[in-house]
Structure formats: C-alpha cells, structure tokens
Amino acid sequence: MNTREKRLLIVFGVVIFAVLNFYGYSVYKQKMQAFDQQIGSEGNEILGKPATGLIGEIEEATDNLAERDSKEREMAWLAEKTPEPEDGGAAQSKLESFVTNQARVAGLTVDRPKILPNDEEGRYYHQAIFEIKATGRETGLYRWLTMLQDPNAFRSVTSLRLSPNREDDTLIDAVVQVRQWYVPKES
C-alpha cells in the first residue's frame, strides 16, 4: 500500500468514526428523553400532579422542607422572645425611661424627648415610638445606639440623624427615633 492509499484509508476511518459517534449520540439522546418522560409520567401518576416530572417534584419537596425548617426556627424564636401583652401607655413610658436612662449611662446629654403616638395598625404587634435628641462623644453615642438596637427585645432604631455640635467640635448631636414592638392587651 502506498502513502496515498494509507491517507485515504485514515480519512475514511475518521469519517466513519464521526458518523457512528453522531448516530450513537442521537440514539442515546432519544433514549434519555424517553426515560425522562417515563419517569415524569410515572411520578405524576403516583403524585396526581401535572407533568413536571418526578425529578422536579423531588426538587420542589426539598425546597419546601428547607422553607419549613426556616419557618419553624422563626416560630420558635418568636415563641421564646415574644413579650407579655401590655397597655400602649405602659409601653411608651417604659421605652422613654429606658432610652433616657441608657443615654445618661453612656454619658450623653439628653434634650427634647418626644413621645410620639403609638402605631396601632399591626394585627399582632403595635409600636411605641419615642424620639430624642442626645449630645455626646462618639464612643458614648455608639455604645448607646448599640444598646437601643436590640431585636431580642423587639426594639429598633428606625431613624438616626447625626450632626456636629455647634459649640464643641468634639461632640456629636444625634436625633434618634426608637420603636418598641409590643403585644397589645386584648380589650
């Protein structure tokens, strides 16, 4: 056999190999699609659901389990941390005394405390709202703000406005609005 015949034989071999691979892949793909449809139809017959396939159902069930676990943790946290029902006026006065006492403990000067009307639109929780202006050094201010922001106590700083003090450059003026969520007493 000469070189030309050998090359021609190699080219034919490569072409035949490529055609067989293409044919084999198309047969494989058709069988896999038929298998997926079979799994889908059998899974849907068992579950009585529209044709999404058993694999889709398994993924959906896994997602639902993860969501259920998350909701159970949230419900357990709420059951453990929910405060006792109280009157709106009592919640306001407790919030006002807590905020002002913590400001004084942090070394801040308190000015213009203002008790705002309660937000009673929530179904399960109402909000007592208190606004205050405090002046002090940076470290005391930050310590005070971290004491106010406490999710475990259902308390949050919802508005904060900082500005330098006009008389003393080392002091900061802060106008803070704090909300305390409480469970209203049933009337």
KOLGUNU-476929 format. One record per residue: x, y, z of N, C-alpha, C in turn; residue in one letter. Coordinates in Angstrom, 2 decimals. Layout:
N
X,Y,Z,X,Y,Z,X,Y,Z,a
...
//
This chain:
187
0.84,-1.16,0.00,0.00,0.00,0.00,0.89,1.24,0.00,m
0.53,2.16,-0.89,1.34,3.38,-0.92,0.78,4.41,0.07,n
1.43,5.53,0.17,1.07,6.56,1.15,-0.30,7.17,0.87,t
-0.63,7.34,-0.39,-1.92,7.93,-0.71,-3.06,7.00,-0.26,r
-2.91,5.74,-0.46,-3.92,4.79,-0.05,-4.07,4.75,1.48,e
-2.91,4.85,2.15,-2.96,4.88,3.62,-3.70,6.12,4.12,k
-3.42,7.27,3.52,-4.09,8.52,3.93,-5.59,8.42,3.65,r
-5.94,7.89,2.47,-7.35,7.74,2.12,-8.05,6.80,3.11,l
-7.39,5.74,3.49,-7.94,4.80,4.46,-8.13,5.48,5.83,l
-7.19,6.29,6.24,-7.28,7.02,7.53,-8.44,8.01,7.47,i
-8.57,8.74,6.35,-9.66,9.72,6.22,-11.00,9.00,6.28,v
-11.16,7.90,5.55,-12.41,7.13,5.60,-12.69,6.62,7.02,f
-11.67,6.16,7.69,-11.83,5.67,9.06,-12.33,6.78,9.99,g
-11.75,7.98,9.86,-12.15,9.11,10.71,-13.59,9.51,10.40,v
-13.95,9.56,9.12,-15.31,9.93,8.72,-16.30,8.91,9.25,v
-16.01,7.62,9.07,-16.90,6.57,9.57,-17.03,6.65,11.09,i
-15.92,6.92,11.79,-15.94,7.06,13.25,-16.83,8.24,13.66,f
-16.72,9.38,12.97,-17.52,10.56,13.29,-19.00,10.29,13.05,a
-19.32,9.63,11.92,-20.73,9.34,11.62,-21.31,8.40,12.66,v
-20.55,7.38,13.04,-21.03,6.44,14.07,-21.24,7.14,15.41,l
-20.33,8.04,15.78,-20.48,8.80,17.02,-21.72,9.68,16.99,n
-21.94,10.36,15.87,-23.12,11.22,15.74,-24.39,10.39,15.86,f
-24.44,9.27,15.16,-25.60,8.39,15.21,-25.80,7.84,16.63,y
-24.72,7.41,17.26,-24.80,6.88,18.62,-25.28,7.93,19.61,g
-24.82,9.17,19.46,-25.25,10.24,20.36,-26.73,10.53,20.17,y
-27.21,10.56,18.93,-28.63,10.84,18.70,-29.51,9.73,19.27,s
-29.08,8.48,19.14,-29.84,7.36,19.71,-29.84,7.47,21.24,v
-28.68,7.79,21.82,-28.56,7.95,23.28,-29.48,9.07,23.77,y
-29.50,10.20,23.05,-30.32,11.35,23.45,-31.80,10.99,23.40,k
-32.24,10.28,22.35,-33.63,9.87,22.25,-34.03,8.93,23.39,q
-33.16,8.00,23.72,-33.47,7.06,24.81,-33.55,7.80,26.15,k
-32.67,8.78,26.37,-32.70,9.54,27.63,-33.97,10.38,27.71,m
-34.41,10.96,26.60,-35.66,11.74,26.61,-36.84,10.82,26.91,q
-36.85,9.66,26.31,-37.93,8.71,26.57,-37.92,8.29,28.04,a
-36.73,8.08,28.60,-36.61,7.70,30.00,-37.12,8.83,30.90,f
-36.74,10.09,30.60,-37.21,11.23,31.39,-38.73,11.34,31.34,d
-39.30,11.12,30.14,-40.76,11.18,30.03,-41.41,10.07,30.83,q
-40.80,8.91,30.80,-41.35,7.78,31.56,-41.31,8.08,33.05,q
-40.19,8.60,33.53,-40.08,8.96,34.95,-41.11,10.02,35.28,i
-41.23,11.00,34.40,-42.19,12.07,34.64,-43.62,11.57,34.68,g
-43.99,10.72,33.74,-45.37,10.23,33.72,-45.65,9.30,34.88,s
-44.71,8.42,35.23,-44.91,7.53,36.37,-44.97,8.32,37.66,e
-44.08,9.30,37.80,-44.09,10.11,39.02,-45.37,10.90,39.14,g
-45.87,11.41,38.02,-47.10,12.18,38.07,-48.31,11.30,38.30,n
-48.28,10.07,37.81,-49.38,9.15,38.10,-49.44,8.87,39.60,e
-48.29,8.73,40.21,-48.24,8.45,41.64,-48.71,9.67,42.43,i
-48.20,10.85,42.07,-48.49,12.06,42.83,-49.77,12.75,42.39,l
-50.30,12.41,41.20,-51.51,13.04,40.71,-51.32,14.51,40.38,g
-50.17,14.87,39.86,-49.86,16.26,39.57,-49.65,16.43,38.08,k
-49.65,17.68,37.59,-49.38,17.91,36.17,-47.97,17.47,35.80,p
-47.72,17.32,34.52,-46.48,16.72,34.02,-45.27,17.63,34.24,a
-44.68,17.57,35.41,-43.43,18.27,35.67,-42.31,17.27,35.88,t
-42.62,16.05,36.07,-41.60,15.02,36.24,-41.30,14.78,37.70,g
-40.87,13.57,37.97,-40.56,13.18,39.34,-39.36,13.95,39.88,l
-38.40,14.23,39.02,-37.22,14.98,39.47,-37.62,16.38,39.90,i
-38.51,17.02,39.14,-38.99,18.35,39.53,-39.73,18.31,40.85,g
-40.51,17.25,41.06,-41.25,17.10,42.31,-40.29,16.94,43.49,e
-39.23,16.19,43.29,-38.25,15.98,44.37,-37.59,17.31,44.73,i
-37.21,18.09,43.72,-36.58,19.39,43.98,-37.54,20.32,44.71,e
-38.80,20.31,44.30,-39.80,21.15,44.96,-40.01,20.72,46.41,e
-40.03,19.42,46.64,-40.20,18.92,48.02,-39.00,19.31,48.88,a
-37.80,19.24,48.32,-36.59,19.63,49.06,-36.65,21.11,49.42,t
-37.07,21.95,48.48,-37.20,23.38,48.76,-38.25,23.63,49.85,d
-39.35,22.91,49.78,-40.40,23.07,50.79,-39.92,22.67,52.18,n
-39.12,21.60,52.26,-38.57,21.19,53.56,-37.64,22.24,54.13,l
-36.79,22.81,53.27,-35.87,23.85,53.73,-36.65,25.07,54.22,a
-37.69,25.44,53.50,-38.50,26.59,53.91,-39.24,26.29,55.21,e
-39.72,25.06,55.35,-40.42,24.69,56.59,-39.47,24.78,57.78,r
-38.24,24.29,57.62,-37.26,24.36,58.71,-36.99,25.80,59.10,d
-36.86,26.67,58.11,-36.62,28.09,58.38,-37.79,28.70,59.14,s
-39.00,28.41,58.70,-40.19,28.95,59.37,-40.32,28.40,60.79,k
-39.97,27.14,60.99,-40.03,26.56,62.34,-39.06,27.26,63.27,e
-37.85,27.57,62.78,-36.88,28.30,63.61,-37.41,29.69,63.95,r
-38.02,30.36,62.98,-38.59,31.69,63.23,-39.71,31.61,64.26,e
-40.56,30.61,64.14,-41.67,30.47,65.08,-41.17,30.14,66.49,m
-40.14,29.32,66.58,-39.57,29.00,67.90,-38.96,30.25,68.53,a
-38.29,31.07,67.71,-37.69,32.31,68.23,-38.80,33.22,68.73,w
-39.87,33.37,67.95,-40.98,34.22,68.36,-41.64,33.71,69.64,l
-41.82,32.41,69.73,-42.44,31.83,70.93,-41.59,32.09,72.17,a
-40.29,32.06,71.99,-39.38,32.27,73.12,-39.26,33.74,73.50,e
-39.24,34.63,72.50,-38.91,36.04,72.75,-40.11,36.98,72.84,k
-41.31,36.55,72.45,-42.46,37.45,72.43,-42.74,37.99,73.83,t
-42.86,39.31,73.95,-43.12,39.90,75.27,-44.56,39.67,75.71,p
-44.78,39.86,76.99,-46.13,39.73,77.55,-46.99,40.89,77.06,e
-48.29,40.67,76.89,-49.18,41.76,76.46,-49.16,42.90,77.47,p
-49.20,44.14,76.94,-49.22,45.30,77.83,-49.99,46.44,77.18,e
-50.32,47.41,77.99,-51.05,48.59,77.54,-50.10,49.50,76.75,d
-50.65,50.23,75.77,-49.83,51.12,74.93,-49.14,52.21,75.72,g
-49.83,52.77,76.72,-49.24,53.82,77.55,-48.06,53.30,78.37,g
-48.21,52.09,78.88,-47.11,51.49,79.66,-45.91,51.22,78.77,a
-46.16,50.77,77.55,-45.06,50.51,76.61,-44.33,51.80,76.28,a
-45.08,52.90,76.09,-44.46,54.19,75.81,-43.59,54.66,76.96,q
-44.11,54.58,78.17,-43.34,55.08,79.31,-42.11,54.21,79.58,s
-42.23,52.90,79.40,-41.07,52.02,79.56,-39.98,52.36,78.53,k
-40.41,52.58,77.30,-39.45,52.92,76.24,-38.78,54.25,76.53,l
-39.55,55.23,76.94,-38.99,56.55,77.24,-37.98,56.48,78.38,e
-38.32,55.77,79.44,-37.38,55.69,80.57,-36.13,54.88,80.20,s
-36.29,53.82,79.42,-35.14,53.02,79.01,-34.18,53.86,78.15,f
-34.72,54.56,77.16,-33.88,55.33,76.24,-33.15,56.44,76.99,v
-33.85,57.19,77.82,-33.21,58.29,78.52,-32.20,57.79,79.56,t
-32.52,56.71,80.27,-31.58,56.16,81.26,-30.31,55.65,80.57,n
-30.46,54.95,79.44,-29.28,54.45,78.73,-28.44,55.59,78.17,q
-29.07,56.69,77.78,-28.33,57.86,77.29,-27.49,58.46,78.41,a
-28.07,58.55,79.58,-27.33,59.12,80.72,-26.18,58.18,81.15,r
-26.43,56.87,81.12,-25.39,55.89,81.45,-24.22,56.01,80.47,v
-24.54,56.28,79.19,-23.49,56.40,78.16,-22.81,57.75,78.20,a
-23.21,58.64,79.11,-22.56,59.94,79.25,-23.06,60.97,78.25,g
-24.27,60.84,77.80,-24.84,61.77,76.83,-25.74,62.78,77.52,l
-25.86,63.95,76.93,-26.78,64.97,77.40,-28.06,64.83,76.59,t
-29.18,64.70,77.30,-30.47,64.46,76.66,-31.20,65.78,76.49,v
-31.80,65.97,75.32,-32.53,67.20,75.03,-33.74,66.84,74.16,d
-34.81,67.51,74.34,-36.03,67.38,73.55,-36.58,65.96,73.43,r
-36.85,65.27,74.54,-37.51,63.97,74.40,-38.95,64.17,73.93,p
-39.40,63.30,73.03,-40.73,63.45,72.47,-41.35,62.07,72.31,k
-42.45,61.84,73.04,-43.20,60.59,72.88,-44.18,60.81,71.73,i
-44.06,59.99,70.70,-44.93,60.08,69.53,-46.10,59.12,69.69,l
-47.19,59.35,68.96,-48.34,58.44,69.07,-47.96,57.01,68.65,p
-48.56,56.05,69.34,-48.32,54.65,69.02,-48.84,54.31,67.62,n
-48.14,53.41,66.97,-48.61,52.87,65.69,-49.38,51.59,66.03,d
-50.69,51.64,65.91,-51.54,50.52,66.32,-52.18,49.82,65.14,e
-51.54,49.88,63.98,-52.11,49.27,62.79,-51.77,47.79,62.64,e
-50.77,47.31,63.35,-50.38,45.91,63.23,-51.43,44.98,63.82,g
-51.52,43.80,63.27,-52.51,42.83,63.75,-52.09,42.19,65.07,r
-50.80,41.82,65.16,-50.32,41.11,66.35,-49.44,41.98,67.24,y
-48.78,42.96,66.65,-47.86,43.82,67.39,-48.18,45.28,67.10,y
-48.10,46.10,68.13,-48.19,47.54,67.97,-46.81,48.12,68.27,h
-46.63,49.41,67.96,-45.31,50.03,68.15,-45.42,51.28,69.00,q
-44.60,51.34,70.04,-44.44,52.56,70.80,-43.26,53.30,70.17,a
-43.42,54.61,69.94,-42.41,55.38,69.23,-41.94,56.53,70.12,i
-40.61,56.69,70.19,-40.01,57.73,71.02,-38.89,58.38,70.24,f
-38.86,59.73,70.30,-37.79,60.46,69.61,-37.07,61.33,70.62,e
-35.74,61.40,70.47,-34.93,62.13,71.43,-33.71,62.73,70.74,i
-33.26,63.86,71.25,-32.00,64.44,70.78,-31.00,64.27,71.91,k
-29.85,63.70,71.55,-28.79,63.48,72.55,-27.49,64.04,72.01,a
-26.66,64.53,72.92,-25.36,65.10,72.54,-24.28,64.44,73.39,t
-23.18,64.08,72.73,-22.10,63.46,73.48,-20.94,63.09,72.59,g
-19.97,62.42,73.19,-18.79,61.97,72.44,-19.14,60.75,71.60,r
-18.30,60.49,70.61,-18.54,59.44,69.64,-18.69,58.06,70.29,e
-17.77,57.70,71.18,-17.81,56.36,71.78,-19.08,56.15,72.61,t
-19.46,57.16,73.39,-20.67,57.05,74.19,-21.91,56.96,73.32,g
-21.90,57.70,72.23,-23.03,57.67,71.31,-23.19,56.30,70.67,l
-22.07,55.72,70.23,-22.13,54.39,69.62,-22.55,53.32,70.62,y
-22.07,53.41,71.82,-22.45,52.46,72.87,-23.96,52.55,73.13,r
-24.47,53.77,73.19,-25.89,53.99,73.43,-26.74,53.42,72.28,w
-26.31,53.68,71.05,-27.06,53.18,69.89,-27.08,51.65,69.84,l
-25.98,51.01,70.21,-25.98,49.55,70.22,-26.86,48.99,71.34,t
-27.02,49.72,72.42,-27.94,49.28,73.48,-29.39,49.43,73.03,m
-29.66,50.46,72.22,-31.04,50.68,71.77,-31.46,49.66,70.72,l
-30.56,49.31,69.83,-30.87,48.38,68.74,-30.77,46.95,69.28,q
-31.92,46.36,69.62,-31.93,45.03,70.22,-33.11,44.22,69.70,d
-32.90,43.40,68.66,-34.00,42.61,68.11,-34.61,41.64,69.13,p
-33.81,41.13,70.05,-34.34,40.20,71.05,-35.34,40.88,71.99,n
-35.23,42.18,72.14,-36.17,42.93,72.97,-37.25,43.60,72.12,a
-37.30,43.27,70.81,-38.26,43.85,69.88,-38.13,45.37,69.82,f
-36.89,45.86,69.83,-36.63,47.30,69.83,-35.67,47.63,68.71,r
-35.91,48.78,68.05,-35.08,49.14,66.90,-34.95,50.65,66.77,s
-33.77,51.08,66.32,-33.55,52.48,65.96,-34.02,52.59,64.51,v
-35.11,53.35,64.29,-35.67,53.43,62.94,-35.31,54.71,62.21,t
-34.79,55.69,62.93,-34.37,56.93,62.29,-33.19,57.49,63.09,s
-32.18,57.93,62.37,-30.98,58.45,63.02,-30.44,59.61,62.18,l
-30.25,60.75,62.82,-29.69,61.92,62.14,-28.53,62.43,62.99,r
-27.32,62.40,62.44,-26.13,62.84,63.16,-25.64,64.16,62.57,l
-25.16,65.04,63.46,-24.58,66.31,63.01,-23.57,66.77,64.06,s
-22.56,67.53,63.65,-21.59,68.03,64.64,-22.25,69.08,65.54,p
-21.82,69.12,66.77,-22.34,70.09,67.73,-21.82,71.48,67.34,n
-22.68,72.50,67.45,-22.30,73.85,67.03,-21.30,74.51,67.98,r
-21.37,74.18,69.26,-20.49,74.84,70.23,-19.16,74.10,70.41,e
-19.18,72.77,70.32,-17.99,71.97,70.61,-17.77,70.94,69.49,d
-16.61,71.03,68.83,-16.32,70.14,67.69,-16.13,68.68,68.11,d
-15.86,68.43,69.38,-15.62,67.06,69.82,-16.92,66.31,70.13,t
-18.04,67.01,70.10,-19.33,66.40,70.41,-20.16,66.20,69.15,l
-21.07,65.24,69.24,-21.98,64.93,68.13,-23.41,65.06,68.64,i
-24.26,65.70,67.82,-25.69,65.76,68.12,-26.36,64.64,67.34,d
-27.21,63.90,68.00,-27.94,62.81,67.34,-29.42,62.94,67.65,a
-30.22,62.91,66.60,-31.67,62.85,66.76,-32.06,61.43,66.39,v
-32.61,60.71,67.37,-32.86,59.28,67.22,-34.33,58.99,67.44,v
-34.88,58.16,66.56,-36.25,57.67,66.75,-36.15,56.17,67.03,q
-36.72,55.75,68.14,-36.67,54.36,68.56,-38.09,53.80,68.60,v
-38.24,52.57,68.11,-39.55,51.91,68.14,-39.45,50.63,68.97,r
-40.45,50.42,69.78,-40.55,49.22,70.60,-41.83,48.49,70.20,q
-41.70,47.28,69.70,-42.87,46.49,69.34,-43.38,45.80,70.61,w
-44.69,45.81,70.79,-45.29,45.17,71.96,-46.58,44.48,71.56,y
-46.97,43.51,72.36,-48.23,42.80,72.13,-49.30,43.56,72.90,v
-50.33,44.05,72.20,-51.36,44.83,72.89,-52.25,43.93,73.75,p
-52.71,44.51,74.85,-53.67,43.79,75.70,-54.99,43.72,74.97,k
-55.66,42.60,75.09,-56.98,42.46,74.47,-57.99,43.21,75.30,e
-58.87,43.95,74.60,-59.87,44.72,75.35,-61.18,44.02,75.45,s
//
